[in-house]
């Protein structure tokens, strides 16, 4: 039997009244679990492919991976923007507006997903070559990406509407669908790769099947009776002004993912010159672990996103500041612990992907040791960026999210002239620390100038 305390309206009111520490745990733990588990999609594929096809298979997936970031970018564009605006609308008591935003975001994400899936097939070969795919790797990368591109049709809309559950005070609901998808992927991947001898195509098919399940479950949860806002047909007609507002807020996160294309193009071309396919495979391992270790902090900030937006919309700047300080403390702690783990056990992490090639083990461990030296600063940078995005201030978000990538690209172009392959790796550490340093005065100023939109 339901009680008043369990109603959707009271779930959002709690966001503006309950103790910050307890709220951050409630919202962030499910989101952290969801992000970490979601990050296992690529890592699971890399592990199974590495053990089934060796470093050549890992290198092929590494070459294809940047094009997959376009799907994540579009999902972030609508998902981050819609979540922020829905949170602010609910905090200000404008429920009809929040419902309209959700419907428009879903419709726009569906249209965008079809467009980028179709475009991927058109530009696949030339872009893969630009991203460092050698003649040997190109056909393998095409096999993998041709199947994965179908999954864009499921991934983009599920990312877009999943954030609305957090905006309503239901972080556990969005976690359920994502974890279910990863469990399916973990079960299907070895079956398709080894049992059915599907290789790269089998790995990609397992991922697409899991993404389809995630969309189905997420949609069912959004439309369920516990939702305060649902997707209605009348609200699904995109309106330029509303979609433009979502895109403006979500643009920094989306552009950051798109710029990863340039990052990988520079990294792969630089590394191919010094390490060939083995070097590209090493970059795949470093990137896979970097993303996996970054997801706990990303999950923390996404969990805090709804709290920032709601309290900003409700005119409670003191709570906005308190949320920020709690998130900074937790994010920094997680970043430092992850850095220590990588620096202590680099060979152990590389051996998860391939334990049979001693040269690759040595190269991969060396890459992790250098690239992760600056990871301790990740929490400061990302919490600061997410704060600005959550209160609808995209300019500062752009500086923090894109600034790191600009510095990374510049470092990967300049440093290899003196440090060869190590220059690419040192660029990763240096860019992380420098961007975190820039975030300190920006965040301090943002908190001083913080005010309510009401």
C-alpha positions as CSV (number, residue, x, y, z in Angstrom):
1,X,0.0,0.0,0.0
2,X,1.5,3.4,-1.1
3,X,2.0,6.2,1.3
4,X,2.3,10.0,0.9
5,X,6.0,9.6,1.4
6,X,6.3,7.4,-1.6
7,X,4.5,9.7,-4.1
8,X,6.4,11.1,-7.1
9,X,5.9,14.7,-5.8
10,X,7.3,13.9,-2.4
11,X,10.3,12.2,-4.0
12,X,11.3,15.5,-5.7
13,X,10.5,17.6,-2.6
14,X,13.0,15.5,-0.7
15,X,15.7,16.8,-3.0
16,X,15.3,20.3,-1.6
17,X,15.0,19.4,2.1
18,X,16.8,16.2,3.1
19,X,20.4,16.3,4.4
20,X,22.9,16.7,1.5
21,X,25.1,13.8,2.5
22,X,22.3,11.3,2.6
23,X,20.8,12.6,-0.7
24,X,24.2,12.4,-2.5
25,X,24.6,8.8,-1.4
26,X,21.0,8.0,-2.4
27,X,21.4,9.6,-5.9
28,X,25.0,8.8,-6.6
29,X,25.4,5.2,-5.6
30,X,22.9,3.9,-8.1
31,X,24.3,6.2,-10.8
32,X,27.8,5.1,-10.0
33,X,26.8,1.5,-10.3
34,X,25.0,2.3,-13.5
35,X,28.0,4.1,-15.0
36,X,30.6,1.5,-14.0
37,X,28.4,-1.3,-15.2
38,X,27.7,0.6,-18.4
39,X,31.4,1.2,-18.8
40,X,31.9,-2.6,-18.8
41,X,30.3,-2.8,-22.2
42,X,33.5,-1.8,-24.0
43,X,35.8,-3.4,-21.4
44,X,34.0,-6.8,-21.6
45,X,34.3,-6.7,-25.4
46,X,38.0,-5.8,-25.2
47,X,38.7,-8.6,-22.7
48,X,36.9,-11.3,-24.7
49,X,38.3,-10.0,-28.0
50,X,41.8,-9.8,-26.6
51,X,41.6,-13.4,-25.4
52,X,39.9,-14.7,-28.5
53,X,41.7,-12.7,-31.2
54,X,44.8,-11.3,-29.6
55,X,46.2,-7.8,-29.9
56,X,45.0,-7.5,-33.5
57,X,41.4,-7.7,-32.4
58,X,42.0,-5.2,-29.7
59,X,43.6,-2.8,-32.2
60,X,40.6,-3.1,-34.6
61,X,38.1,-2.2,-31.8
62,X,40.4,0.7,-30.7
63,X,40.3,2.0,-34.3
64,X,36.5,1.7,-34.4
65,X,35.8,3.1,-30.9
66,X,36.0,6.8,-31.7
67,X,33.2,6.6,-34.2
68,X,31.1,5.0,-31.4
69,X,31.6,8.2,-29.4
70,X,29.4,10.1,-31.8
71,X,26.4,8.1,-30.5
72,X,27.4,8.9,-26.9
73,X,27.8,12.5,-27.9
74,X,24.3,12.8,-29.3
75,X,22.9,11.0,-26.2
76,X,24.7,13.4,-24.0
77,X,23.5,16.4,-26.1
78,X,19.8,15.6,-25.4
79,X,20.2,13.6,-22.2
80,X,22.3,16.2,-20.2
81,X,20.3,19.1,-21.5
82,X,16.9,17.5,-20.9
83,X,17.9,16.3,-17.4
84,X,19.1,19.8,-16.4
85,X,16.0,21.6,-17.7
86,X,13.6,19.0,-16.3
87,X,15.2,19.2,-12.9
88,X,15.0,23.0,-12.9
89,X,11.4,22.9,-14.1
90,X,10.4,20.4,-11.4
91,X,12.2,22.4,-8.7
92,X,10.3,25.6,-9.8
93,X,7.0,23.7,-9.8
94,X,6.5,23.8,-13.6
95,X,5.5,20.1,-14.1
96,X,3.7,20.6,-17.5
97,X,6.9,22.2,-18.8
98,X,9.0,19.3,-17.6
99,X,6.6,16.8,-19.3
100,X,6.8,18.7,-22.6
101,X,10.6,18.8,-22.4
102,X,10.8,15.0,-21.9
103,X,8.6,14.3,-24.9
104,X,10.5,16.6,-27.2
105,X,13.9,15.2,-26.0
106,X,12.8,11.7,-26.8
107,X,11.5,12.5,-30.3
108,X,14.6,14.5,-31.1
109,X,16.9,11.7,-29.9
110,X,15.1,9.2,-32.1
111,X,15.5,11.3,-35.2
112,X,19.2,12.0,-34.4
113,X,19.9,8.3,-33.8
114,X,18.6,7.3,-37.2
115,X,20.6,10.1,-38.8
116,X,24.0,9.2,-37.2
117,X,23.5,5.5,-37.8
118,X,22.9,6.1,-41.6
119,X,25.8,8.6,-41.7
120,X,28.2,6.1,-40.1
121,X,27.7,3.6,-42.9
122,X,28.4,6.4,-45.5
123,X,31.7,7.7,-44.0
124,X,32.9,4.6,-42.2
125,X,36.0,3.7,-44.3
126,X,37.5,7.1,-44.8
127,X,37.0,8.0,-41.1
128,X,38.5,4.7,-39.9
129,X,41.6,5.4,-42.0
130,X,41.8,8.9,-40.5
131,X,41.6,7.3,-37.1
132,X,44.7,5.2,-37.7
133,X,43.2,2.0,-39.1
134,X,45.9,0.3,-41.2
135,X,45.0,-1.8,-44.3
136,X,45.3,-4.8,-42.0
137,X,43.0,-3.4,-39.4
138,X,40.5,-1.7,-41.7
139,X,38.3,-4.7,-42.6
140,X,38.2,-5.9,-39.0
141,X,37.2,-2.5,-37.8
142,X,34.5,-2.3,-40.4
143,X,33.1,-5.7,-39.4
144,X,32.8,-4.5,-35.8
145,X,31.4,-1.0,-36.5
146,X,28.9,-2.1,-39.1
147,X,27.0,-4.0,-36.4
148,X,27.6,-1.6,-33.5
149,X,26.1,1.3,-35.6
150,X,22.7,-0.4,-35.5
151,X,22.9,-0.1,-31.7
152,X,22.9,3.7,-32.0
153,X,19.1,3.4,-32.6
154,X,18.8,2.1,-29.0
155,X,21.6,3.8,-27.2
156,X,20.8,7.5,-28.0
157,X,17.1,7.5,-26.9
158,X,17.8,5.4,-23.8
159,X,20.6,7.9,-22.7
160,X,18.2,10.7,-23.3
161,X,15.2,9.6,-21.3
162,X,17.2,7.8,-18.6
163,X,18.2,11.1,-17.0
164,X,14.5,12.0,-16.5
165,X,14.3,9.3,-13.9
166,X,17.0,10.9,-11.9
167,X,15.4,14.3,-12.3
168,X,12.3,12.8,-10.6
169,X,14.2,11.5,-7.7
170,X,14.4,7.9,-9.0
171,X,18.1,7.1,-9.6
172,X,17.6,3.4,-8.8
173,X,15.2,2.9,-11.6
174,X,17.6,4.1,-14.3
175,X,20.3,1.8,-12.7
176,X,18.1,-1.3,-13.1
177,X,17.8,-1.1,-16.9
178,X,21.5,-0.4,-17.5
179,X,22.7,-3.2,-15.2
180,X,20.3,-5.6,-16.9
181,X,21.8,-4.7,-20.3
182,X,25.4,-5.3,-19.1
183,X,24.5,-8.6,-17.6
184,X,23.0,-9.7,-20.9
185,X,26.1,-8.4,-22.8
186,X,28.4,-10.3,-20.4
187,X,26.5,-13.5,-21.0
188,X,26.1,-13.1,-24.8
189,X,29.6,-11.9,-25.6
190,X,31.4,-15.2,-24.9
191,X,28.6,-17.2,-26.4
192,X,28.7,-15.2,-29.7
193,X,32.5,-14.9,-29.8
194,X,33.6,-18.4,-28.8
195,X,30.5,-20.6,-28.9
196,X,29.2,-19.4,-32.2
197,X,32.7,-18.4,-33.5
198,X,31.4,-14.9,-34.3
199,X,34.6,-13.0,-33.5
200,X,34.2,-9.2,-33.8
201,X,30.8,-9.5,-35.3
202,X,29.6,-11.6,-32.4
203,X,31.0,-9.2,-29.8
204,X,29.2,-6.3,-31.6
205,X,26.0,-8.3,-31.8
206,X,26.0,-8.9,-28.0
207,X,26.4,-5.2,-27.4
208,X,23.5,-4.3,-29.7
209,X,21.2,-6.8,-28.1
210,X,22.0,-5.5,-24.6
211,X,21.4,-1.9,-25.8
212,X,18.0,-2.8,-27.2
213,X,17.1,-4.3,-23.8
214,X,18.2,-1.2,-22.0
215,X,16.0,1.0,-24.1
216,X,12.9,-1.2,-23.6
217,X,13.4,-1.3,-19.9
218,X,14.1,2.4,-19.5
219,X,11.0,3.3,-21.6
220,X,8.8,1.0,-19.5
221,X,10.1,2.7,-16.3
222,X,9.6,6.2,-17.6
223,X,6.0,5.4,-18.6
224,X,5.3,3.5,-15.4
225,X,2.8,4.5,-12.7
226,X,5.5,5.8,-10.4
227,X,6.7,8.4,-12.8
228,X,5.8,12.0,-12.1
229,X,6.2,12.9,-15.8
230,X,5.7,10.6,-18.8
231,X,6.2,10.7,-22.6
232,X,3.0,11.7,-24.3
233,X,2.4,11.8,-28.1
234,X,1.3,15.4,-28.0
235,X,4.5,16.5,-26.4
236,X,6.7,14.6,-28.9
237,X,6.6,17.2,-31.6
238,X,10.0,18.9,-31.4
239,X,9.9,22.7,-30.9
240,X,13.0,24.6,-32.0
241,X,13.2,26.8,-28.9
242,X,13.0,23.9,-26.4
243,X,15.3,21.6,-28.3
244,X,17.7,24.5,-28.8
245,X,17.9,25.1,-25.0
246,X,18.6,21.4,-24.4
247,X,21.3,21.4,-27.1
248,X,22.9,24.5,-25.6
249,X,23.2,23.0,-22.2
250,X,24.1,19.5,-23.4
251,X,26.5,20.8,-26.1
252,X,29.7,20.9,-23.9
253,X,29.4,17.2,-23.0
254,X,28.5,16.3,-26.6
255,X,31.3,18.3,-28.1
256,X,33.7,16.8,-25.6
257,X,32.8,13.4,-26.9
258,X,33.1,14.5,-30.6
259,X,36.5,16.0,-29.9
260,X,37.6,12.6,-28.8
261,X,37.5,11.8,-32.5
262,X,40.3,14.3,-33.0
263,X,42.1,13.0,-29.9
264,X,42.1,9.5,-31.2
265,X,43.0,10.5,-34.7
266,X,46.1,12.3,-33.4
267,X,46.9,9.6,-30.8
268,X,46.5,6.7,-33.2
269,X,48.5,8.3,-36.0
270,X,51.3,9.3,-33.6
271,X,51.4,5.9,-31.9
272,X,51.2,4.0,-35.2
273,X,54.4,5.7,-36.2
274,X,56.2,4.5,-33.1
275,X,54.4,1.3,-32.1
276,X,52.3,0.0,-35.0
277,X,49.3,-2.2,-34.3
278,X,50.7,-3.2,-30.9
279,X,50.9,0.5,-29.9
280,X,47.3,1.1,-31.0
281,X,46.2,-2.0,-29.0
282,X,48.0,-0.5,-26.0
283,X,46.1,2.8,-26.4
284,X,42.9,0.7,-26.5
285,X,43.7,-0.8,-23.1
286,X,44.7,2.5,-21.6
287,X,41.5,4.2,-22.9
288,X,39.3,1.3,-21.8
289,X,40.7,1.4,-18.2
290,X,40.7,5.2,-18.2
291,X,37.0,5.3,-19.1
292,X,36.2,2.5,-16.6
293,X,38.0,4.3,-13.7
294,X,36.4,7.6,-14.6
295,X,32.9,6.3,-14.4
296,X,32.6,6.3,-10.6
297,X,33.3,10.0,-10.6
298,X,31.1,10.6,-13.6
299,X,28.3,8.6,-11.8
300,X,28.8,10.7,-8.7
301,X,28.4,14.0,-10.7
302,X,25.4,12.7,-12.7
303,X,23.8,11.7,-9.4
304,X,24.4,15.2,-8.1
305,X,23.1,16.8,-11.3
306,X,19.4,16.5,-10.4
307,X,20.2,17.8,-6.9
308,X,22.1,20.8,-8.3
309,X,19.4,21.6,-10.8
310,X,16.4,21.1,-8.4
311,X,17.9,23.3,-5.7
312,X,19.1,25.9,-8.2
313,X,15.5,26.1,-9.6
314,X,14.1,26.2,-6.1
315,X,16.2,29.2,-5.1
316,X,18.4,27.5,-2.5
317,X,22.0,28.6,-3.2
318,X,23.3,27.4,0.2
319,X,22.3,23.8,-0.7
320,X,23.8,24.2,-4.1
321,X,27.2,25.1,-2.5
322,X,26.9,22.2,0.0
323,X,26.2,19.7,-2.8
324,X,29.3,21.0,-4.6
325,X,31.6,20.6,-1.6
326,X,30.3,17.1,-0.8
327,X,30.8,16.1,-4.5
328,X,34.3,17.5,-4.6
329,X,35.4,15.6,-1.5
330,X,34.0,12.3,-2.8
331,X,35.2,12.8,-6.3
332,X,38.7,13.6,-5.3
333,X,38.9,10.6,-3.0
334,X,37.8,8.2,-5.7
335,X,40.3,9.7,-8.2
336,X,43.2,9.4,-5.8
337,X,42.3,5.8,-4.9
338,X,42.0,4.8,-8.6
339,X,45.4,6.4,-9.4
340,X,47.1,4.5,-6.6
341,X,45.6,1.2,-7.8
342,X,46.8,1.7,-11.4
343,X,50.3,2.8,-10.3
344,X,50.7,-0.2,-8.0
345,X,49.3,-2.9,-10.3
346,X,49.7,-1.9,-13.9
347,X,50.7,-5.3,-15.2
348,X,47.8,-7.0,-13.4
349,X,45.3,-4.7,-15.2
350,X,46.9,-5.3,-18.6
351,X,46.9,-9.1,-18.1
352,X,43.1,-9.1,-18.0
353,X,43.2,-8.4,-21.7
354,X,46.2,-10.4,-22.8
355,X,48.5,-12.4,-20.7
356,X,50.3,-14.3,-23.4
357,X,52.4,-11.6,-25.0
358,X,55.2,-10.4,-22.7
359,X,56.1,-7.5,-24.9
360,X,52.5,-6.2,-24.9
361,X,52.3,-6.7,-21.1
362,X,55.4,-4.5,-20.7
363,X,54.2,-1.8,-23.1
364,X,50.7,-1.7,-21.7
365,X,52.0,-1.4,-18.1
366,X,54.3,1.4,-19.1
367,X,51.5,3.2,-20.8
368,X,49.2,3.0,-17.8
369,X,51.9,4.2,-15.4
370,X,52.4,7.4,-17.3
371,X,48.9,8.2,-18.5
372,X,47.3,7.7,-15.1
373,X,49.8,9.9,-13.1
374,X,47.5,12.9,-13.4
375,X,44.2,11.0,-12.9
376,X,44.1,12.1,-9.2
377,X,42.9,15.5,-10.5
378,X,40.0,14.1,-12.5
379,X,37.4,14.5,-9.7
380,X,38.1,18.2,-9.3
381,X,37.8,18.9,-13.1
382,X,34.6,16.8,-13.7
383,X,32.7,17.9,-10.6
384,X,33.4,21.6,-11.5
385,X,32.3,21.0,-15.1
386,X,29.1,19.2,-14.0
387,X,28.2,21.9,-11.5
388,X,28.2,24.6,-14.3
389,X,26.2,22.3,-16.6
390,X,23.6,21.5,-14.0
391,X,22.9,25.2,-13.3
392,X,22.6,26.0,-17.0
393,X,26.0,27.8,-17.5
394,X,27.5,26.2,-20.6
395,X,30.4,28.6,-21.1
396,X,32.3,27.4,-18.1
397,X,31.4,23.8,-18.9
398,X,33.0,24.3,-22.3
399,X,36.2,25.6,-20.8
400,X,36.6,22.6,-18.5
401,X,35.4,19.8,-20.7
402,X,36.9,20.9,-23.9
403,X,40.0,22.6,-22.5
404,X,41.4,19.3,-21.4
405,X,40.9,17.8,-24.9
406,X,42.5,20.8,-26.5
407,X,45.5,20.6,-24.2
408,X,45.7,16.8,-24.8
409,X,45.7,17.2,-28.6
410,X,48.4,19.9,-28.4
411,X,50.5,17.8,-26.2
412,X,50.2,14.7,-28.4
413,X,51.4,16.7,-31.4
414,X,54.3,18.5,-29.6
415,X,55.7,16.1,-27.0
416,X,56.4,13.1,-29.2
417,X,59.0,15.2,-31.1
418,X,61.2,14.8,-28.0
419,X,59.7,11.9,-26.1
420,X,58.4,9.6,-29.0
421,X,55.7,7.3,-27.8
422,X,56.0,8.5,-24.2
423,X,55.1,12.0,-25.3
424,X,51.6,10.8,-26.2
425,X,51.2,9.3,-22.7
426,X,52.6,12.3,-20.9
427,X,50.2,14.6,-22.7
428,X,47.3,12.7,-21.0
429,X,48.7,13.3,-17.5
430,X,49.7,16.9,-18.0
431,X,46.4,18.0,-19.6
432,X,44.4,16.5,-16.7
433,X,46.3,18.4,-14.1
434,X,46.5,21.7,-15.9
435,X,42.7,21.7,-16.5
436,X,42.0,20.9,-12.9
437,X,44.1,23.9,-11.9
438,X,42.0,26.1,-14.1
439,X,38.8,24.8,-12.6
440,X,39.6,26.0,-9.1
441,X,39.2,29.8,-9.7
442,X,36.2,29.2,-12.1
443,X,34.4,27.1,-9.5
444,X,35.1,29.6,-6.7
445,X,33.7,32.4,-8.8
446,X,30.7,30.4,-9.9
447,X,29.7,29.6,-6.3
448,X,30.2,33.2,-5.2
449,X,28.0,34.5,-8.1
450,X,25.5,31.6,-7.8
451,X,21.8,32.7,-7.8
452,X,18.4,31.3,-8.5
453,X,16.8,31.7,-11.9
454,X,13.5,32.5,-10.1
